[in-house]
Amino acid sequence: MISARTDLAELPVLPAREVAALAAAGFRTAAGVLDHLPKRYEDRRRFDLFPNQPTSAAVCLRGMVIDTSKRHFRSGKGFYEAVVMNGEGGVFGSGKITCRWFNMPFIHKLVAAGQEVIVYGKVKDSNGRLIIDHPDFEILREEDEPGQSIHLERIVPIYRNIAGLAQRRLREIIHLLLLQCDPASLDGPFDADPATPRATALRTVHFPDSAGQAAAARRRFALEEFFTLQLNVAWRRMRHLEQRGRVLGRRTTLLTAFYNSLPFDLTEAQKRSIREIIADMRQPRPMNRLLQGDVGSGKTFVAMAAMLLAVDSGCQAALMAPTQILAEQHYLTFRRWLEPLGVRVALRTANRDETNHIELAGAPQMIIGTHALLHDEALFGDLGLIVIDEQHKFGVAQRAALIRRGLVPDVLVMTATPIPRTLTMTIYGDLDVSLLDEKPPGRGKIITAVRESSKQTDVTRFVKEQLASGRQAYLVYPLVEESENLKAESATEAFEKWRKRLPGHEVGLIHGKLKPEEKEEVMRRFREGDTAALVSTTVIEVGVDVPNASVMILHHAERFGMAQIHQLRGRIGRGGHKGYCILLTDGKNPEAMEKLKVLEQTSDGFEIAEADLRLRGPGDVLGTQQSGLADLRFTDFLADTVLLREARAMADKVIAEDPALEGAHRALRQLIQDGLHGT
């Protein structure tokens, strides 16, 4: 038997080439390799029938390669095709499937006519042929005897690919290590089920005897992972509570003047959130609060109130936004409401002209900006409060860098992307949460409708009618420019078409590739009503506030995310006029249609977030790199509230019993220090 902690290079059972491939992927011990758990399983005791039409879900097919060819598009880009036919007289169904691989010239060395293969992927129609693009595949061999092979006639694990190792060989290595590793050496600092040895659980999760067994084993390891995550959350929260900050917010002169200057009343949700913020700021520890609200719920006014409390306490407040458009929108809003109160507001963005580097007589009390705030050493004198808007669009390091600009400042992070409760518990478990769950009065109702792309003539007529009544329109496209890889019209292509469709009306174009000063000029003309219709990409997703805009047409709506569409349609109906959001799609993708139907039926951001979590998974919903989910293996369990609460309760119990993790739970300190996974 070998120890699971032994360096792979010392194991005689693995050739140097394979050790190097594993090391390049970050695996240096057997324990690390065995923690590379399956991403899914294929039940190779039976296979799907060869379909005769496209499929909405992936299928697993077994067949024979009867033909292969190298082909090219007109652009010159090449791809490789293999025609797979059902094997053994129709046992696996009737018909054939064409598999295609683009820009992968080495595939022709792996897949050849006469081979028996297993392919996995979604089937689509392409000019009358049934196609699977870039399928997972595996070549079967004569030695794969029924009942003896780990590759056939059983529940087979499928792993995330490791460069230099075929899926089949990776499976063999893991099977070999499970047989040769000392079970005791596979134990970790935390075991979700002490009654079942971890080595046994690893054998089960890699090579289960049934689908139920695989699900139970995965849940066990998901609990281990979530416990580690929640232990870090509980640890951070405890450390935060131990910090000594300074007491702010006792003086409310500016806040009272601000209230009295408003021509409308704040919502009860806004007032409740401000009370929670005041209570936090008056504590001798730094505030660490998340303000979560749907599109149009009034987060900006809550942020203003918090920043006024900081200014009234004699220190500066900063607001960091992810885009120049959003930063400039905030700056204009803050100036409008706060300069009459005598508050000095400055703007800092990456574009270093006088428009967005406002010089003031006296140090600025509020600084609005983009990530440029991180690079201006002389900007801050005494930073007491930091507000981070659309915070999930910033990396962890960027947020930390701004926080370091102050001396233990209060922090308020905001998001207009409603987050399901389970993800809030996971990602923001160390923050106190304020929720804006109602919208200010005066917002126009937004009607959303899904329409076929072929109805462009009807859509154009509707846009003309709205413009004739004095309203303005957004015409949104997923691409800036034409793409060979995606069959979708781009904003630049559509711009000229809309200029012809809307004679007598000025049509503008805005996208992320324009220079900052060009974007601002386009937006200025649209805000002031000189431009009637704006052809755009998703650059207008957040921060654009044009009350007269009441129409949004999303072309190729299937290419946008649910949260993205919800954010985009939040740009209309802001001035009391009824808003119309039309989602144009070809209707060919069943999953996309399900997504768009949800958006058609509800405008509740939290309902949409829950549906998005169910349909796409949390990594796609939040963006794993920015949300802290990048290293998680069990994101599919993040919708399991019971499991998350179980992990949270276990972590809280450990911290309560051993706050410094120096006693009975000393071994768990490595989970805090080393992150989620050790290899």
Secondary structure, 3 states (H helix, E strand, C coil): CECCCCEHHHCCCCCHHHHHHHHHCCCCEHHHHHCCCCCEEEECCCCCCECCCCCCCCEEEEEEEEEEEEEECCCCCEEEEEEEEECCCCCCECCEEEEEEECCHHHHHCCCCCCEEEEEECCEEECCEEEEECCEEEECCCCCCCCCCCCCCCEEEECCCECCECHHHHHHHHHHHHHHECHHHHCCCCCCCCCCCHHHHHHHHHCCCCHHHHHHHHHHHHHHHHHHHHHHHHHHHHHHHHCCCCCCCCCCHHHHHHHHHCCCCCCHHHHHHHHHHHHHHCCCCCCEEEEEECCCCCHHHHHHHHHHHHHHCCCEEEEECCCHHHHHHHHHHHHHHHHHHCCCEEEECCCCCCCCECCCCCCCCEEEECHHHHHCCCCCCCEEEEEECCHHHCCHHHHHHHHCCCCCCEEEEEECCCCCHHHHHHHCCCCEEEEECCCCCCCCCEEEEEEEHHHHHHHHHHHHHHHHCCCEEEEECCECCCCCCCCCCEHHHHHHHHHHHCCCCCEEEECCCCCHHHHHHHHHHHHCCCCCEEEECHHHCCCCCCCCEEEEEECCHHHCCHHHHHHHHCCCCCCCCCEEEEEEECCCCHHHHHHHHHHHHCCCHHHHHHHHHHHHCHHHHHHHHHHCCCCCCCHHHCCCHHHHHHHHHHHHHHHHHCCCCCCCCHHHHHHHHCCCCCC
